[in-house]
Amino acid sequence: MDDEKIIELFWERSEQAISETADKYGGICRKIAWNILGNEEDTQECVNDTYLGDWNSIPPRRPGALRAYLCRIARNQAVKKYRLNMAAKRTC
């Protein structure tokens, strides 16, 4: 499906937008999170948080490049999770 159609689905608040996003960009979001985290459970959590972040942020904003927008969200979620996991209290 075309990116503009996916964005329109988000604007309409259609749940199909999440499944279309997962079909088209799930692999790259997973790869970004995996390269940062190296853990399957944390990777899946970050990918799901990426979809949630996309769902919550698209109606006020309309991204020009959906792929870059999703990759940025995925990277930020993974870095946040990595920092949480590597906090001094959790690594001892």
N, CA, C and O atoms as CSV, one atom per row, in Angstrom:
chain,resi,resn,atom,element,x,y,z
A,1,MET,N,N,0.846,-1.175,0.000
A,1,MET,CA,C,0.000,0.000,0.000
A,1,MET,C,C,0.893,1.240,0.000
A,1,MET,O,O,1.974,1.237,0.590
A,2,ASP,N,N,0.445,2.270,-0.649
A,2,ASP,CA,C,1.170,3.526,-0.757
A,2,ASP,C,C,1.211,4.243,0.601
A,2,ASP,O,O,0.277,4.136,1.396
A,3,ASP,N,N,2.298,4.970,0.852
A,3,ASP,CA,C,2.458,5.674,2.126
A,3,ASP,C,C,1.341,6.694,2.369
A,3,ASP,O,O,0.857,6.841,3.491
A,4,GLU,N,N,0.942,7.385,1.317
A,4,GLU,CA,C,-0.132,8.383,1.472
A,4,GLU,C,C,-1.436,7.721,1.917
A,4,GLU,O,O,-2.178,8.288,2.719
A,5,LYS,N,N,-1.714,6.533,1.404
A,5,LYS,CA,C,-2.927,5.823,1.804
A,5,LYS,C,C,-2.831,5.369,3.256
A,5,LYS,O,O,-3.818,5.404,3.990
A,6,ILE,N,N,-1.641,4.942,3.666
A,6,ILE,CA,C,-1.456,4.538,5.062
A,6,ILE,C,C,-1.651,5.735,5.981
A,6,ILE,O,O,-2.299,5.623,7.021
A,7,ILE,N,N,-1.095,6.876,5.601
A,7,ILE,CA,C,-1.268,8.091,6.412
A,7,ILE,C,C,-2.736,8.482,6.484
A,7,ILE,O,O,-3.219,8.902,7.536
A,8,GLU,N,N,-3.444,8.348,5.375
A,8,GLU,CA,C,-4.882,8.641,5.381
A,8,GLU,C,C,-5.630,7.704,6.333
A,8,GLU,O,O,-6.563,8.129,7.014
A,9,LEU,N,N,-5.226,6.438,6.381
A,9,LEU,CA,C,-5.849,5.505,7.321
A,9,LEU,C,C,-5.607,5.935,8.764
A,9,LEU,O,O,-6.491,5.804,9.610
A,10,PHE,N,N,-4.413,6.448,9.045
A,10,PHE,CA,C,-4.148,6.973,10.389
A,10,PHE,C,C,-5.029,8.175,10.685
A,10,PHE,O,O,-5.555,8.299,11.790
A,11,TRP,N,N,-5.195,9.058,9.715
A,11,TRP,CA,C,-6.038,10.238,9.912
A,11,TRP,C,C,-7.496,9.837,10.143
A,11,TRP,O,O,-8.215,10.496,10.894
A,12,GLU,N,N,-7.924,8.763,9.498
A,12,GLU,CA,C,-9.293,8.270,9.687
A,12,GLU,C,C,-9.428,7.450,10.964
A,12,GLU,O,O,-10.536,7.066,11.340
A,13,ARG,N,N,-8.314,7.178,11.630
A,13,ARG,CA,C,-8.268,6.354,12.843
A,13,ARG,C,C,-8.720,4.922,12.567
A,13,ARG,O,O,-9.404,4.305,13.385
A,14,SER,N,N,-8.336,4.412,11.423
A,14,SER,CA,C,-8.639,3.039,11.058
A,14,SER,C,C,-7.547,2.125,11.605
A,14,SER,O,O,-6.358,2.401,11.446
A,15,GLU,N,N,-7.958,1.036,12.250
A,15,GLU,CA,C,-6.993,0.086,12.794
A,15,GLU,C,C,-6.218,-0.634,11.693
A,15,GLU,O,O,-5.170,-1.223,11.956
A,16,GLN,N,N,-6.714,-0.590,10.496
A,16,GLN,CA,C,-6.015,-1.184,9.363
A,16,GLN,C,C,-4.674,-0.476,9.131
A,16,GLN,O,O,-3.757,-1.067,8.560
A,17,ALA,N,N,-4.554,0.767,9.563
A,17,ALA,CA,C,-3.304,1.513,9.395
A,17,ALA,C,C,-2.148,0.816,10.091
A,17,ALA,O,O,-1.040,0.773,9.558
A,18,ILE,N,N,-2.391,0.271,11.273
A,18,ILE,CA,C,-1.343,-0.423,12.021
A,18,ILE,C,C,-0.916,-1.686,11.274
A,18,ILE,O,O,0.279,-1.948,11.137
A,19,SER,N,N,-1.869,-2.461,10.796
A,19,SER,CA,C,-1.515,-3.701,10.100
A,19,SER,C,C,-0.803,-3.412,8.776
A,19,SER,O,O,0.121,-4.137,8.406
A,20,GLU,N,N,-1.215,-2.377,8.068
A,20,GLU,CA,C,-0.534,-2.016,6.821
A,20,GLU,C,C,0.879,-1.516,7.109
A,20,GLU,O,O,1.809,-1.823,6.364
A,21,THR,N,N,1.043,-0.754,8.175
A,21,THR,CA,C,2.365,-0.279,8.566
A,21,THR,C,C,3.255,-1.449,8.949
A,21,THR,O,O,4.427,-1.492,8.575
A,22,ALA,N,N,2.702,-2.396,9.693
A,22,ALA,CA,C,3.476,-3.571,10.108
A,22,ALA,C,C,3.889,-4.401,8.897
A,22,ALA,O,O,5.009,-4.908,8.843
A,23,ASP,N,N,2.997,-4.541,7.936
A,23,ASP,CA,C,3.320,-5.310,6.740
A,23,ASP,C,C,4.432,-4.649,5.920
A,23,ASP,O,O,5.327,-5.325,5.414
A,24,LYS,N,N,4.364,-3.337,5.798
A,24,LYS,CA,C,5.301,-2.638,4.925
A,24,LYS,C,C,6.616,-2.297,5.620
A,24,LYS,O,O,7.681,-2.417,5.013
A,25,TYR,N,N,6.559,-1.873,6.882
A,25,TYR,CA,C,7.752,-1.371,7.556
A,25,TYR,C,C,8.129,-2.131,8.823
A,25,TYR,O,O,9.042,-1.720,9.538
A,26,GLY,N,N,7.452,-3.214,9.106
A,26,GLY,CA,C,7.763,-3.982,10.308
A,26,GLY,C,C,9.178,-4.524,10.320
A,26,GLY,O,O,9.828,-4.545,11.364
A,27,GLY,N,N,9.657,-4.959,9.173
A,27,GLY,CA,C,10.999,-5.525,9.080
A,27,GLY,C,C,12.096,-4.523,9.391
A,27,GLY,O,O,13.041,-4.833,10.117
A,28,ILE,N,N,11.976,-3.338,8.850
A,28,ILE,CA,C,13.026,-2.340,9.089
A,28,ILE,C,C,12.973,-1.826,10.526
A,28,ILE,O,O,14.014,-1.558,11.125
A,29,CYS,N,N,11.772,-1.687,11.081
A,29,CYS,CA,C,11.660,-1.265,12.483
A,29,CYS,C,C,12.264,-2.326,13.403
A,29,CYS,O,O,12.951,-2.004,14.373
A,30,ARG,N,N,12.002,-3.579,13.088
A,30,ARG,CA,C,12.556,-4.687,13.871
A,30,ARG,C,C,14.086,-4.696,13.771
A,30,ARG,O,O,14.766,-4.903,14.776
A,31,LYS,N,N,14.621,-4.479,12.597
A,31,LYS,CA,C,16.074,-4.500,12.403
A,31,LYS,C,C,16.744,-3.371,13.177
A,31,LYS,O,O,17.788,-3.578,13.795
A,32,ILE,N,N,16.160,-2.191,13.148
A,32,ILE,CA,C,16.716,-1.057,13.885
A,32,ILE,C,C,16.739,-1.365,15.377
A,32,ILE,O,O,17.760,-1.171,16.037
A,33,ALA,N,N,15.632,-1.838,15.905
A,33,ALA,CA,C,15.561,-2.141,17.339
A,33,ALA,C,C,16.505,-3.279,17.710
A,33,ALA,O,O,17.160,-3.227,18.751
A,34,TRP,N,N,16.578,-4.309,16.864
A,34,TRP,CA,C,17.461,-5.455,17.147
A,34,TRP,C,C,18.926,-5.026,17.167
A,34,TRP,O,O,19.688,-5.476,18.023
A,35,ASN,N,N,19.329,-4.161,16.235
A,35,ASN,CA,C,20.721,-3.717,16.189
A,35,ASN,C,C,21.119,-2.932,17.433
A,35,ASN,O,O,22.289,-2.937,17.815
A,36,ILE,N,N,20.188,-2.276,18.054
A,36,ILE,CA,C,20.475,-1.518,19.264
A,36,ILE,C,C,20.367,-2.400,20.503
A,36,ILE,O,O,21.195,-2.299,21.408
A,37,LEU,N,N,19.358,-3.258,20.552
A,37,LEU,CA,C,19.061,-4.003,21.772
A,37,LEU,C,C,19.646,-5.417,21.796
A,37,LEU,O,O,20.172,-5.845,22.824
A,38,GLY,N,N,19.565,-6.137,20.699
A,38,GLY,CA,C,20.069,-7.501,20.643
A,38,GLY,C,C,19.277,-8.482,21.489
A,38,GLY,O,O,19.810,-9.506,21.917
A,39,ASN,N,N,18.018,-8.179,21.731
A,39,ASN,CA,C,17.161,-9.025,22.554
A,39,ASN,C,C,15.789,-9.091,21.881
A,39,ASN,O,O,15.196,-8.058,21.571
A,40,GLU,N,N,15.293,-10.294,21.660
A,40,GLU,CA,C,14.043,-10.468,20.908
A,40,GLU,C,C,12.840,-9.854,21.622
A,40,GLU,O,O,12.020,-9.188,20.990
A,41,GLU,N,N,12.732,-10.071,22.922
A,41,GLU,CA,C,11.574,-9.538,23.655
A,41,GLU,C,C,11.568,-8.012,23.659
A,41,GLU,O,O,10.534,-7.385,23.428
A,42,ASP,N,N,12.739,-7.421,23.926
A,42,ASP,CA,C,12.825,-5.963,23.926
A,42,ASP,C,C,12.604,-5.395,22.528
A,42,ASP,O,O,12.004,-4.333,22.366
A,43,THR,N,N,13.093,-6.114,21.524
A,43,THR,CA,C,12.891,-5.677,20.142
A,43,THR,C,C,11.406,-5.637,19.801
A,43,THR,O,O,10.924,-4.657,19.232
A,44,GLN,N,N,10.681,-6.694,20.143
A,44,GLN,CA,C,9.248,-6.739,19.857
A,44,GLN,C,C,8.496,-5.635,20.614
A,44,GLN,O,O,7.569,-5.026,20.081
A,45,GLU,N,N,8.904,-5.393,21.842
A,45,GLU,CA,C,8.280,-4.323,22.625
A,45,GLU,C,C,8.514,-2.961,21.970
A,45,GLU,O,O,7.601,-2.138,21.907
A,46,CYS,N,N,9.725,-2.724,21.487
A,46,CYS,CA,C,10.026,-1.453,20.829
A,46,CYS,C,C,9.255,-1.291,19.524
A,46,CYS,O,O,8.797,-0.194,19.206
A,47,VAL,N,N,9.111,-2.370,18.773
A,47,VAL,CA,C,8.350,-2.300,17.525
A,47,VAL,C,C,6.887,-1.966,17.831
A,47,VAL,O,O,6.280,-1.138,17.151
A,48,ASN,N,N,6.333,-2.603,18.841
A,48,ASN,CA,C,4.952,-2.295,19.231
A,48,ASN,C,C,4.825,-0.862,19.723
A,48,ASN,O,O,3.841,-0.188,19.419
A,49,ASP,N,N,5.812,-0.387,20.480
A,49,ASP,CA,C,5.795,1.002,20.934
A,49,ASP,C,C,5.938,1.969,19.765
A,49,ASP,O,O,5.418,3.083,19.809
A,50,THR,N,N,6.643,1.543,18.723
A,50,THR,CA,C,6.768,2.360,17.519
A,50,THR,C,C,5.399,2.542,16.860
A,50,THR,O,O,5.046,3.647,16.448
A,51,TYR,N,N,4.639,1.464,16.764
A,51,TYR,CA,C,3.298,1.564,16.172
A,51,TYR,C,C,2.390,2.444,17.031
A,51,TYR,O,O,1.597,3.227,16.507
A,52,LEU,N,N,2.510,2.311,18.339
A,52,LEU,CA,C,1.708,3.149,19.235
A,52,LEU,C,C,2.112,4.618,19.099
A,52,LEU,O,O,1.255,5.501,19.053
A,53,GLY,N,N,3.415,4.872,19.035
A,53,GLY,CA,C,3.878,6.243,18.863
A,53,GLY,C,C,3.415,6.835,17.552
A,53,GLY,O,O,3.069,8.014,17.480
A,54,ASP,N,N,3.408,6.022,16.522
A,54,ASP,CA,C,2.911,6.458,15.225
A,54,ASP,C,C,1.414,6.778,15.298
A,54,ASP,O,O,0.960,7.796,14.776
A,55,TRP,N,N,0.670,5.910,15.941
A,55,TRP,CA,C,-0.772,6.095,16.095
A,55,TRP,C,C,-1.084,7.395,16.840
A,55,TRP,O,O,-2.017,8.115,16.483
A,56,ASN,N,N,-0.298,7.687,17.873
A,56,ASN,CA,C,-0.549,8.866,18.699
A,56,ASN,C,C,-0.056,10.162,18.076
A,56,ASN,O,O,-0.541,11.235,18.436
A,57,SER,N,N,0.894,10.093,17.151
A,57,SER,CA,C,1.491,11.333,16.657
A,57,SER,C,C,1.070,11.750,15.255
A,57,SER,O,O,1.251,12.910,14.886
A,58,ILE,N,N,0.519,10.846,14.473
A,58,ILE,CA,C,0.198,11.231,13.092
A,58,ILE,C,C,-0.998,12.182,12.990
A,58,ILE,O,O,-0.892,13.142,12.228
A,59,PRO,N,N,-2.084,12.010,13.661
A,59,PRO,CA,C,-3.162,12.985,13.446
A,59,PRO,C,C,-2.778,14.445,13.658
A,59,PRO,O,O,-3.228,15.282,12.875
A,60,PRO,N,N,-1.998,14.803,14.638
A,60,PRO,CA,C,-1.609,16.223,14.671
A,60,PRO,C,C,-0.585,16.582,13.598
A,60,PRO,O,O,-0.552,17.724,13.138
A,61,ARG,N,N,0.248,15.626,13.194
A,61,ARG,CA,C,1.283,15.872,12.192
A,61,ARG,C,C,1.070,14.971,10.994
A,61,ARG,O,O,0.496,13.888,11.107
A,62,ARG,N,N,1.533,15.425,9.857
A,62,ARG,CA,C,1.487,14.614,8.634
A,62,ARG,C,C,2.931,14.465,8.136
A,62,ARG,O,O,3.491,15.394,7.555
A,63,PRO,N,N,3.529,13.283,8.370
A,63,PRO,CA,C,4.930,13.115,7.974
A,63,PRO,C,C,5.100,13.118,6.457
A,63,PRO,O,O,4.267,12.592,5.719
A,64,GLY,N,N,6.190,13.719,6.016
A,64,GLY,CA,C,6.478,13.745,4.586
A,64,GLY,C,C,6.964,12.397,4.089
A,64,GLY,O,O,6.579,11.948,3.009
A,65,ALA,N,N,7.810,11.755,4.879
A,65,ALA,CA,C,8.358,10.443,4.521
A,65,ALA,C,C,8.031,9.480,5.656
A,65,ALA,O,O,8.655,9.528,6.716
A,66,LEU,N,N,7.066,8.616,5.437
A,66,LEU,CA,C,6.596,7.716,6.492
A,66,LEU,C,C,7.698,6.782,6.959
A,66,LEU,O,O,7.815,6.523,8.157
A,67,ARG,N,N,8.503,6.273,6.045
A,67,ARG,CA,C,9.570,5.350,6.428
A,67,ARG,C,C,10.566,6.014,7.372
A,67,ARG,O,O,10.920,5.433,8.398
A,68,ALA,N,N,11.017,7.205,7.046
A,68,ALA,CA,C,11.960,7.920,7.903
A,68,ALA,C,C,11.324,8.246,9.256
A,68,ALA,O,O,11.985,8.175,10.292
A,69,TYR,N,N,10.063,8.596,9.239
A,69,TYR,CA,C,9.334,8.917,10.463
A,69,TYR,C,C,9.265,7.695,11.386
A,69,TYR,O,O,9.515,7.808,12.586
A,70,LEU,N,N,8.930,6.544,10.833
A,70,LEU,CA,C,8.858,5.312,11.613
A,70,LEU,C,C,10.228,4.885,12.117
A,70,LEU,O,O,10.362,4.438,13.256
A,71,CYS,N,N,11.239,5.019,11.277
A,71,CYS,CA,C,12.593,4.638,11.691
A,71,CYS,C,C,13.081,5.501,12.842
A,71,CYS,O,O,13.752,5.011,13.751
A,72,ARG,N,N,12.752,6.767,12.805
A,72,ARG,CA,C,13.144,7.654,13.896
A,72,ARG,C,C,12.456,7.263,15.195
A,72,ARG,O,O,13.087,7.238,16.252
A,73,ILE,N,N,11.175,6.962,15.121
A,73,ILE,CA,C,10.443,6.534,16.314
A,73,ILE,C,C,11.011,5.223,16.837
A,73,ILE,O,O,11.206,5.075,18.043
A,74,ALA,N,N,11.279,4.271,15.954
A,74,ALA,CA,C,11.826,2.970,16.359
A,74,ALA,C,C,13.189,3.146,17.029
A,74,ALA,O,O,13.457,2.542,18.068
A,75,ARG,N,N,14.035,3.961,16.443
A,75,ARG,CA,C,15.368,4.194,17.016
A,75,ARG,C,C,15.262,4.841,18.387
A,75,ARG,O,O,15.952,4.431,19.320
A,76,ASN,N,N,14.406,5.847,18.520
A,76,ASN,CA,C,14.249,6.515,19.808
A,76,ASN,C,C,13.703,5.569,20.873
A,76,ASN,O,O,14.148,5.607,22.020
A,77,GLN,N,N,12.746,4.725,20.505
A,77,GLN,CA,C,12.205,3.749,21.452
A,77,GLN,C,C,13.282,2.753,21.880
A,77,GLN,O,O,13.374,2.404,23.056
A,78,ALA,N,N,14.092,2.298,20.929
A,78,ALA,CA,C,15.135,1.325,21.242
A,78,ALA,C,C,16.218,1.935,22.129
A,78,ALA,O,O,16.697,1.286,23.058
A,79,VAL,N,N,16.598,3.158,21.851
A,79,VAL,CA,C,17.607,3.823,22.683
A,79,VAL,C,C,17.074,4.035,24.094
A,79,VAL,O,O,17.802,3.862,25.071
A,80,LYS,N,N,15.815,4.406,24.196
A,80,LYS,CA,C,15.211,4.578,25.513
A,80,LYS,C,C,15.209,3.264,26.298
A,80,LYS,O,O,15.527,3.242,27.487
A,81,LYS,N,N,14.851,2.182,25.630
A,81,LYS,CA,C,14.840,0.859,26.264
A,81,LYS,C,C,16.258,0.424,26.634
A,81,LYS,O,O,16.469,-0.145,27.705
A,82,TYR,N,N,17.226,0.686,25.762
A,82,TYR,CA,C,18.620,0.334,26.040
A,82,TYR,C,C,19.117,1.063,27.288
A,82,TYR,O,O,19.740,0.457,28.159
A,83,ARG,N,N,18.843,2.350,27.369
A,83,ARG,CA,C,19.267,3.124,28.546
A,83,ARG,C,C,18.595,2.626,29.811
A,83,ARG,O,O,19.218,2.584,30.871
A,84,LEU,N,N,17.347,2.254,29.710
A,84,LEU,CA,C,16.634,1.693,30.861
A,84,LEU,C,C,17.278,0.385,31.305
A,84,LEU,O,O,17.471,0.158,32.499
A,85,ASN,N,N,17.607,-0.470,30.349
A,85,ASN,CA,C,18.218,-1.766,30.667
A,85,ASN,C,C,19.637,-1.618,31.218
A,85,ASN,O,O,20.068,-2.428,32.039
A,86,MET,N,N,20.356,-0.603,30.778
A,86,MET,CA,C,21.740,-0.435,31.183
A,86,MET,C,C,21.919,0.509,32.372
A,86,MET,O,O,23.046,0.873,32.710
A,87,ALA,N,N,20.846,0.897,32.989
A,87,ALA,CA,C,20.952,1.764,34.171
A,87,ALA,C,C,21.764,1.045,35.240
A,87,ALA,O,O,21.740,-0.183,35.320
A,88,ALA,N,N,22.471,1.793,36.048
A,88,ALA,CA,C,23.404,1.232,37.028
A,88,ALA,C,C,22.732,0.205,37.943
A,88,ALA,O,O,23.354,-0.801,38.287
A,89,LYS,N,N,21.534,0.424,38.328
A,89,LYS,CA,C,20.859,-0.487,39.251
A,89,LYS,C,C,20.485,-1.803,38.588
A,89,LYS,O,O,20.316,-2.807,39.279
A,90,ARG,N,N,20.352,-1.825,37.272
A,90,ARG,CA,C,19.882,-3.013,36.575
A,90,ARG,C,C,21.006,-3.885,36.015
A,90,ARG,O,O,20.765,-5.035,35.648
A,91,THR,N,N,22.226,-3.358,35.943
A,91,THR,CA,C,23.311,-4.122,35.336
A,91,THR,C,C,24.179,-4.845,36.356
A,91,THR,O,O,25.016,-5.659,35.965
A,92,CYS,N,N,24.016,-4.584,37.624
A,92,CYS,CA,C,24.842,-5.236,38.659
A,92,CYS,C,C,24.409,-6.651,38.923
A,92,CYS,O,O,25.000,-7.331,39.762
